[in-house]
Amino acid sequence: MGNKEIYKAEMVGGTHGLTCIFPRLRDIVNYEEQRRVPEQGYPRFIPHPFVVAVQEKHRKEGYEVIAIQTLEAASFVHSNYFDAQTREHSEIKVGNNGKERYGLIYVSKEYAKSARDSVTNVGVILNSRKAQRILENSASGKKSDDLPYLLSKLEAGSSPELTFLFTSGMAAIYSVVSGFLKKETGAVVIGNAYVDTLKLFKNLPIRFPYNPTIFIESGSQIHVPDSASIVFLEIPTNPLLKVENLASIVQQAHAKGAVVIVDSTIASPFHFSPFDFDVDIIIHSTSKSLSGKNNHIGGVLFVNPQNPELAKKILPFPFEMDDDERIVLSENLRSFPERIKKMAENTEKIVEYLMSNSSVAKVYYPTGLKNGNGHVVSFELINDSFETAEVFYDNCTIRIKGPSMGFEKTMLMPYSLITHYHDNNVTLAEMGLKRYLMRLSVGTEDQDAIIRDLASGFSAISAQ
């Protein structure tokens, strides 16, 4: 760890880009092993240089400092998510340069990893645009007040008055779970979910008096217990892209008095409308296809207008989206309808190609959506080994290789290697994941060009 090399990686999205490119598979291994780490990358895992600079301004001997988007978010997460020991060995301070106010968590170095992991799980780290304003002592632009209307217009059945903007998709999830998970009750999570979502639902019952979360595999017999206060699922699931019988799940959950929360980030409002099934709450990471430019971070939460009283339990204030992020998202949304349609059309063609490719063992692509079936497809290689994955990945000429999805350009991600690197084979098997599963987020480029890029990797496998 002491010999860790920091290098400047190519970023996608400019100064405030969210994804760094890992050209070779071993670049990911070196990052996960902390041998060679990019100075900038996916911001919840690799703090942006602006954020690092803000934290350096507040350095204190014997402590690590973590900068948080707001003081209120820092206090809430510290009290309501940190484990008891980390909470005992940390404290909250306010940062204020006269124009910007933010939170600081000082934590003893032996508990720093626990604190960082918790902050990452709930998505409240100081974002790069606010950090830049702090460093430059500048003010934010005039925020976009019409953003709730623009987003609600896309999400069928929603209302601008019941549309809430968050600093990240995970902050939206954490806010709603904190509001609805009751003591002595628990949550049910159906199917695969994003890695930080899984950690959130695993950690809360360990740290606080909730019943252990019940995790149900996709396609299994679903039984919602009387003790459940929340049922959570992604549509489609990530990364195996399954679409559950939502009508049946909602009926069961409501009969038990539980709220149903759907993370519809992968589907986007273009491909799925959860309120058609009487879902209570919809969440999207606006950083993905809604933005499409890989230069914005945020989240949105919609409360079903049929149950407006649910909004009273939402906690938007500590986790509100940054004003400058609102401006960027408003601009990026203009191209969403045309962009997402083209991405879906391209994906249909890419899926046909993958299904007929002898180097592909299995293709995961959703069914049951609308306007096509989305812009994301996952696939297993014919041999689930590092050697085969390395040959494919390193020779594939898709330029953008790394985490995230929904960008207007095609992105290739070795999903399990990045998100579950430290999980053993038994844990991966329980989730139904191959270690070298590939996830492709298809962009708006020419279909044949994307296929040629993929073919360069598959041809290298065939040549072995």
C-alpha positions as CSV (number, residue, x, y, z in Angstrom):
1,M,0.0,0.0,0.0
2,G,2.9,2.4,0.8
3,N,4.3,1.9,-2.8
4,K,1.0,2.7,-4.4
5,E,1.5,4.5,-7.8
6,I,-0.9,7.4,-8.6
7,Y,-1.3,8.1,-12.3
8,K,-3.3,10.4,-14.5
9,A,-6.0,8.3,-16.3
10,E,-8.0,9.4,-19.3
11,M,-11.3,10.7,-18.1
12,V,-14.7,10.6,-19.9
13,G,-16.8,13.7,-19.4
14,G,-14.1,16.4,-19.0
15,T,-13.1,18.1,-15.7
16,H,-16.1,16.7,-13.8
17,G,-16.2,13.4,-15.7
18,L,-17.4,10.3,-13.8
19,T,-15.5,7.6,-15.5
20,C,-11.8,6.9,-16.0
21,I,-10.7,4.5,-18.8
22,F,-9.0,1.2,-17.9
23,P,-7.5,0.2,-21.3
24,R,-6.3,-3.2,-20.0
25,L,-7.8,-5.7,-17.7
26,R,-4.7,-5.7,-15.5
27,D,-5.3,-2.0,-15.0
28,I,-8.4,-2.9,-13.0
29,V,-6.6,-5.6,-11.1
30,N,-3.9,-3.1,-10.2
31,Y,-6.5,-0.6,-9.0
32,E,-8.3,-3.2,-6.9
33,E,-5.1,-4.3,-5.4
34,Q,-4.1,-0.6,-4.8
35,R,-0.9,-1.0,-6.7
36,R,-1.6,1.6,-9.4
37,V,-4.5,4.0,-8.8
38,P,-5.8,6.8,-11.1
39,E,-5.9,10.2,-9.5
40,Q,-9.4,10.7,-10.7
41,G,-12.2,8.2,-11.5
42,Y,-15.7,7.2,-10.4
43,P,-16.1,9.9,-7.7
44,R,-17.6,7.8,-4.9
45,F,-14.7,5.4,-5.1
46,I,-11.8,7.7,-6.2
47,P,-12.3,11.2,-4.7
48,H,-12.0,14.0,-7.3
49,P,-8.7,16.0,-7.1
50,F,-10.8,19.1,-6.1
51,V,-12.3,17.1,-3.2
52,V,-8.9,15.9,-2.2
53,A,-7.7,19.5,-2.2
54,V,-10.6,20.6,0.0
55,Q,-9.8,17.8,2.5
56,E,-6.2,18.8,2.5
57,K,-7.2,22.3,3.6
58,H,-8.7,20.8,6.7
59,R,-6.1,18.2,7.6
60,K,-5.6,17.4,11.3
61,E,-2.8,15.4,12.8
62,G,-3.8,11.8,13.7
63,Y,-7.2,12.0,11.8
64,E,-8.5,11.5,8.3
65,V,-10.9,14.1,7.1
66,I,-13.8,13.3,4.7
67,A,-15.6,16.2,3.1
68,I,-19.4,15.9,2.8
69,Q,-21.8,17.7,0.5
70,T,-23.7,19.4,3.4
71,L,-23.2,19.6,7.2
72,E,-26.7,18.2,7.7
73,A,-25.9,15.2,5.5
74,A,-22.7,14.6,7.5
75,S,-24.5,14.7,10.8
76,F,-27.4,12.5,9.6
77,V,-25.1,9.8,8.2
78,H,-22.8,9.9,11.2
79,S,-25.8,9.4,13.6
80,N,-27.9,7.0,11.4
81,Y,-25.5,4.9,9.4
82,F,-22.0,4.8,11.0
83,D,-21.4,1.7,13.2
84,A,-21.1,2.5,16.9
85,Q,-17.3,2.3,17.1
86,T,-16.7,4.4,14.0
87,R,-19.2,6.9,15.4
88,E,-17.4,7.0,18.7
89,H,-14.0,7.7,17.1
90,S,-15.2,10.4,14.8
91,E,-16.7,13.9,15.0
92,I,-18.5,16.4,12.7
93,K,-17.3,19.9,11.9
94,V,-18.6,22.5,9.6
95,G,-16.6,23.8,6.7
96,N,-17.4,27.4,5.6
97,N,-15.5,29.7,3.2
98,G,-18.0,32.5,3.5
99,K,-19.8,31.4,0.3
100,E,-20.1,27.6,0.6
101,R,-21.0,25.6,3.7
102,Y,-20.2,21.9,3.8
103,G,-19.7,19.0,6.3
104,L,-16.4,17.5,7.5
105,I,-16.1,14.2,9.3
106,Y,-12.8,13.8,11.3
107,V,-12.2,10.1,12.0
108,S,-9.3,8.3,13.8
109,K,-7.1,6.7,11.2
110,E,-7.8,3.1,12.4
111,Y,-11.5,3.7,11.7
112,A,-11.0,5.7,8.5
113,K,-11.8,2.9,6.1
114,S,-15.1,2.1,7.9
115,A,-16.1,5.8,7.7
116,R,-15.1,6.1,4.0
117,D,-17.0,3.0,3.1
118,S,-20.1,4.2,4.9
119,V,-20.0,7.6,3.1
120,T,-19.5,5.8,-0.2
121,N,-22.5,3.5,0.5
122,V,-24.9,6.4,1.0
123,G,-23.5,8.7,-1.7
124,V,-23.0,11.9,0.2
125,I,-19.3,12.7,-0.6
126,L,-18.6,16.3,-1.5
127,N,-19.0,16.6,-5.3
128,S,-16.4,18.1,-7.6
129,R,-18.4,21.2,-8.7
130,K,-19.0,22.3,-5.1
131,A,-15.4,21.5,-4.2
132,Q,-14.2,23.7,-7.1
133,R,-16.3,26.6,-5.9
134,I,-14.9,26.2,-2.4
135,L,-11.3,26.3,-3.7
136,E,-12.0,29.2,-6.0
137,N,-14.2,31.0,-3.5
138,S,-16.8,31.4,-6.2
139,A,-20.6,31.1,-6.1
140,S,-22.9,28.6,-7.9
141,G,-24.9,29.6,-10.9
142,K,-28.7,30.2,-10.9
143,K,-30.2,26.8,-10.3
144,S,-32.7,25.3,-12.7
145,D,-36.1,25.6,-11.0
146,D,-37.8,23.8,-13.8
147,L,-35.9,20.5,-13.3
148,P,-38.6,18.7,-11.3
149,Y,-41.0,19.6,-14.1
150,L,-38.6,18.3,-16.8
151,L,-38.0,15.0,-15.0
152,S,-41.7,14.5,-14.1
153,K,-42.6,15.0,-17.7
154,L,-40.4,12.0,-18.6
155,E,-41.6,9.7,-15.8
156,A,-45.2,8.7,-16.6
157,G,-47.7,9.2,-13.8
158,S,-45.5,11.4,-11.7
159,S,-46.0,14.9,-10.4
160,P,-43.5,17.8,-10.2
161,E,-44.6,18.6,-6.7
162,L,-43.7,15.0,-5.6
163,T,-40.3,15.0,-7.5
164,F,-37.3,15.3,-5.2
165,L,-33.7,15.9,-6.3
166,F,-30.7,14.3,-4.6
167,T,-26.9,14.6,-4.6
168,S,-26.7,11.1,-5.9
169,G,-28.8,8.0,-6.7
170,M,-27.5,6.3,-3.5
171,A,-28.4,9.3,-1.4
172,A,-32.0,9.1,-2.7
173,I,-32.1,5.4,-1.8
174,Y,-30.6,6.0,1.6
175,S,-33.0,8.8,2.3
176,V,-36.1,6.8,1.5
177,V,-34.9,3.7,3.3
178,S,-34.2,5.8,6.4
179,G,-37.6,7.3,6.2
180,F,-39.6,4.0,5.8
181,L,-37.6,1.3,7.5
182,K,-39.2,0.9,11.0
183,K,-37.6,-0.5,14.1
184,E,-38.3,-4.2,14.6
185,T,-39.2,-4.5,10.9
186,G,-37.0,-5.3,7.9
187,A,-36.6,-5.0,4.2
188,V,-37.0,-7.4,1.3
189,V,-34.6,-7.0,-1.7
190,I,-35.6,-8.9,-4.8
191,G,-33.0,-9.9,-7.4
192,N,-29.5,-8.5,-8.0
193,A,-28.9,-4.9,-7.1
194,Y,-26.1,-2.3,-7.3
195,V,-23.2,-3.1,-4.9
196,D,-23.7,-0.1,-2.6
197,T,-27.4,-0.8,-2.4
198,L,-26.7,-4.3,-1.3
199,K,-24.2,-3.0,1.3
200,L,-26.8,-0.5,2.6
201,F,-29.4,-3.2,3.2
202,K,-26.9,-5.6,4.8
203,N,-25.4,-3.0,7.1
204,L,-28.4,-1.3,8.5
205,P,-29.8,-4.4,10.4
206,I,-26.3,-5.0,11.8
207,R,-25.9,-1.5,13.1
208,F,-29.5,-0.7,14.2
209,P,-32.5,-2.6,15.6
210,Y,-34.0,-3.7,12.3
211,N,-34.7,-7.3,11.2
212,P,-32.1,-8.8,8.9
213,T,-32.8,-8.0,5.2
214,I,-34.3,-10.8,3.2
215,F,-32.6,-11.2,-0.1
216,I,-34.7,-13.1,-2.7
217,E,-33.2,-14.4,-6.0
218,S,-34.8,-13.3,-9.3
219,G,-37.3,-15.9,-10.5
220,S,-37.7,-17.4,-7.0
221,Q,-41.0,-17.8,-5.2
222,I,-41.5,-14.4,-3.6
223,H,-43.0,-14.2,-0.2
224,V,-43.3,-10.9,1.6
225,P,-43.3,-11.5,5.4
226,D,-45.6,-9.6,7.7
227,S,-42.6,-7.9,9.3
228,A,-41.5,-6.2,6.1
229,S,-41.8,-2.4,5.9
230,I,-39.9,-2.1,2.6
231,V,-39.7,-4.1,-0.6
232,F,-36.9,-2.9,-2.9
233,L,-36.0,-4.0,-6.4
234,E,-34.3,-2.8,-9.6
235,I,-36.0,-3.0,-12.9
236,P,-34.3,-4.6,-14.7
237,T,-31.9,-6.1,-12.2
238,N,-28.2,-5.2,-12.4
239,P,-26.3,-6.8,-14.1
240,L,-28.4,-9.8,-15.1
241,L,-31.2,-7.6,-16.4
242,K,-34.2,-9.6,-15.2
243,V,-37.7,-8.1,-15.0
244,E,-39.7,-9.3,-12.1
245,N,-43.5,-9.7,-11.9
246,L,-44.0,-6.3,-10.5
247,A,-47.8,-6.4,-10.3
248,S,-47.7,-9.5,-8.1
249,I,-44.9,-8.0,-5.9
250,V,-46.9,-4.8,-5.3
251,Q,-50.1,-6.6,-4.5
252,Q,-48.3,-8.8,-1.9
253,A,-46.3,-5.9,-0.4
254,H,-49.3,-3.6,0.0
255,A,-51.3,-6.4,1.6
256,K,-48.6,-6.5,4.3
257,G,-48.4,-2.7,4.6
258,A,-45.0,-2.4,3.0
259,V,-43.9,0.3,0.6
260,V,-42.5,-0.8,-2.8
261,I,-39.4,1.1,-4.0
262,V,-38.2,0.6,-7.6
263,D,-34.8,1.7,-8.8
264,S,-35.5,2.2,-12.5
265,T,-32.1,3.6,-13.5
266,I,-31.3,1.0,-16.1
267,A,-34.7,1.0,-17.7
268,S,-35.0,4.8,-17.6
269,P,-38.5,6.4,-18.0
270,F,-38.3,5.6,-21.7
271,H,-38.5,1.8,-21.2
272,F,-40.5,1.3,-18.1
273,S,-43.2,3.1,-16.0
274,P,-43.4,1.7,-12.5
275,F,-46.3,3.8,-11.5
276,D,-48.4,1.8,-14.0
277,F,-48.1,-1.0,-11.4
278,D,-49.0,1.1,-8.4
279,V,-45.4,1.3,-7.1
280,D,-45.0,3.7,-4.2
281,I,-41.6,5.3,-5.0
282,I,-39.3,5.4,-8.1
283,I,-35.6,6.3,-8.0
284,H,-33.2,7.0,-10.8
285,S,-29.5,7.8,-10.7
286,T,-29.6,10.9,-13.0
287,S,-25.9,10.4,-13.6
288,K,-26.6,7.6,-16.1
289,S,-28.8,7.7,-19.2
290,L,-30.9,10.7,-18.1
291,S,-27.7,12.8,-18.2
292,G,-26.0,10.8,-20.9
293,K,-22.9,13.0,-20.9
294,N,-21.0,11.4,-18.0
295,N,-20.4,14.9,-16.5
296,H,-23.2,15.1,-13.9
297,I,-23.9,13.3,-10.6
298,G,-27.3,13.2,-8.9
299,G,-30.4,11.3,-8.2
300,V,-34.2,11.8,-8.5
301,L,-37.0,10.3,-6.4
302,F,-40.7,10.3,-7.5
303,V,-43.5,9.7,-5.0
304,N,-46.7,8.2,-6.4
305,P,-49.3,10.9,-6.6
306,Q,-51.9,8.4,-5.6
307,N,-50.1,8.3,-2.2
308,P,-48.9,11.8,-1.6
309,E,-48.7,11.4,2.1
310,L,-45.6,9.2,1.6
311,A,-43.7,12.4,0.8
312,K,-43.7,13.3,4.5
313,K,-41.2,10.6,5.2
314,I,-38.8,11.6,2.5
315,L,-35.7,13.4,3.7
316,P,-34.6,15.6,0.8
317,F,-33.1,18.6,2.6
318,P,-29.8,17.1,3.9
319,F,-29.1,15.4,0.5
320,E,-30.4,17.9,-2.1
321,M,-28.8,18.1,-5.5
322,D,-26.1,20.8,-6.0
323,D,-27.3,23.9,-7.8
324,D,-24.6,23.6,-10.5
325,E,-25.5,19.9,-11.0
326,R,-29.1,20.9,-11.6
327,I,-28.0,23.3,-14.3
328,V,-25.9,20.6,-16.0
329,L,-28.6,18.0,-15.9
330,S,-31.2,20.4,-17.2
331,E,-29.0,21.0,-20.3
332,N,-28.2,17.3,-20.7
333,L,-31.9,16.3,-20.6
334,R,-32.6,18.1,-23.8
335,S,-31.1,15.3,-25.8
336,F,-32.5,12.4,-23.7
337,P,-35.5,11.4,-25.9
338,E,-33.6,11.2,-29.1
339,R,-30.5,9.7,-27.5
340,I,-32.2,6.9,-25.5
341,K,-34.2,5.9,-28.6
342,K,-31.1,5.5,-30.7
343,M,-29.3,3.6,-27.9
344,A,-32.2,1.1,-27.7
345,E,-32.2,0.6,-31.5
346,N,-28.5,0.0,-31.5
347,T,-28.7,-2.5,-28.6
348,E,-31.2,-4.7,-30.5
349,K,-28.7,-5.1,-33.3
350,I,-25.8,-5.7,-30.8
351,V,-27.8,-8.4,-29.0
352,E,-28.4,-10.2,-32.3
353,Y,-24.7,-10.2,-32.9
354,L,-23.8,-11.5,-29.5
355,M,-26.4,-14.2,-29.6
356,S,-24.8,-15.6,-32.7
357,N,-21.2,-15.3,-31.6
358,S,-19.4,-18.6,-30.8
359,S,-17.2,-16.9,-28.2
360,V,-20.2,-15.9,-26.1
361,A,-21.6,-18.4,-23.7
362,K,-24.7,-16.5,-22.5
363,V,-26.4,-13.2,-23.2
364,Y,-28.5,-11.3,-20.6
365,Y,-31.0,-8.9,-22.0
366,P,-34.3,-7.9,-20.5
367,T,-37.8,-8.6,-21.8
368,G,-41.0,-7.0,-20.8
369,L,-40.0,-3.4,-21.1
370,K,-41.5,-0.9,-23.6
371,N,-40.0,0.9,-26.6
372,G,-37.5,-1.9,-27.0
373,N,-35.7,-3.4,-24.1
374,G,-33.1,-0.9,-23.1
375,H,-29.5,0.0,-23.8
376,V,-27.7,-2.4,-21.5
377,V,-26.7,-6.0,-22.3
378,S,-24.5,-8.4,-20.3
379,F,-22.7,-11.5,-21.5
380,E,-20.5,-14.3,-20.4
381,L,-17.5,-15.4,-22.5
382,I,-17.1,-19.0,-23.6
383,N,-14.4,-19.5,-21.0
384,D,-14.8,-17.7,-17.6
385,S,-11.1,-17.3,-17.0
386,F,-8.8,-14.3,-16.5
387,E,-6.8,-15.3,-19.6
388,T,-9.8,-15.3,-21.9
389,A,-11.3,-12.2,-20.4
390,E,-7.9,-10.4,-20.8
391,V,-7.6,-11.4,-24.4
392,F,-11.1,-10.2,-25.2
393,Y,-10.9,-7.0,-23.1
394,D,-7.5,-5.8,-24.1
395,N,-8.1,-6.4,-27.9
396,C,-11.6,-5.1,-28.0
397,T,-11.4,-1.6,-29.6
398,I,-14.3,-0.1,-27.7
399,R,-12.5,3.0,-26.4
400,I,-14.4,3.6,-23.1
401,K,-13.7,0.7,-20.8
402,G,-14.6,1.2,-17.1
403,P,-17.4,1.6,-14.6
404,S,-20.8,3.4,-15.1
405,M,-23.3,3.2,-17.9
406,G,-25.8,5.3,-19.8
407,F,-23.2,7.5,-21.5
408,E,-24.0,8.4,-25.2
409,K,-20.9,6.5,-26.2
410,T,-20.6,2.7,-25.8
411,M,-19.0,1.6,-22.5
412,L,-17.6,-1.9,-21.7
413,M,-17.3,-2.9,-18.1
414,P,-16.1,-6.2,-16.7
415,Y,-18.8,-6.0,-14.1
416,S,-18.0,-8.6,-11.5
417,L,-14.3,-7.8,-11.6
418,I,-14.9,-4.1,-10.8
419,T,-17.9,-4.4,-8.4
420,H,-17.2,-7.7,-6.7
421,Y,-13.4,-8.1,-6.9
422,H,-12.9,-9.1,-3.3
423,D,-15.9,-11.5,-3.2
424,N,-15.1,-15.2,-3.4
425,N,-16.4,-17.6,-5.9
426,V,-19.1,-18.9,-3.6
427,T,-20.5,-15.5,-3.0
428,L,-20.5,-14.7,-6.7
429,A,-22.3,-18.0,-7.4
430,E,-24.9,-17.2,-4.9
431,M,-25.6,-14.0,-6.8
432,G,-25.5,-15.9,-10.1
433,L,-22.5,-14.0,-11.4
434,K,-19.5,-15.2,-13.3
435,R,-16.3,-13.6,-12.3
436,Y,-15.6,-12.2,-15.8
437,L,-19.1,-11.2,-16.8
438,M,-19.1,-8.3,-19.2
439,R,-21.6,-5.5,-19.2
440,L,-22.1,-3.4,-22.3
441,S,-23.8,0.0,-22.2
442,V,-24.6,0.7,-25.8
443,G,-24.2,4.2,-27.1
444,T,-25.5,6.2,-30.1
445,E,-22.6,5.4,-32.5
446,D,-23.0,3.6,-35.8
447,Q,-24.2,0.0,-35.1
448,D,-21.7,-1.6,-37.4
449,A,-18.9,0.3,-35.8
450,I,-19.8,-1.0,-32.4
451,I,-19.9,-4.5,-33.8
452,R,-16.5,-4.1,-35.4
453,D,-15.1,-3.0,-32.0
454,L,-16.5,-6.0,-30.3
455,A,-15.4,-8.3,-33.1
456,S,-11.8,-7.3,-32.5
457,G,-12.0,-8.8,-29.1
458,F,-13.8,-11.9,-30.1
459,S,-11.4,-12.5,-33.0
460,A,-8.5,-12.5,-30.5
461,I,-10.2,-15.2,-28.5
462,S,-10.7,-17.3,-31.7
463,A,-7.0,-16.9,-32.6
464,Q,-5.8,-18.3,-29.3
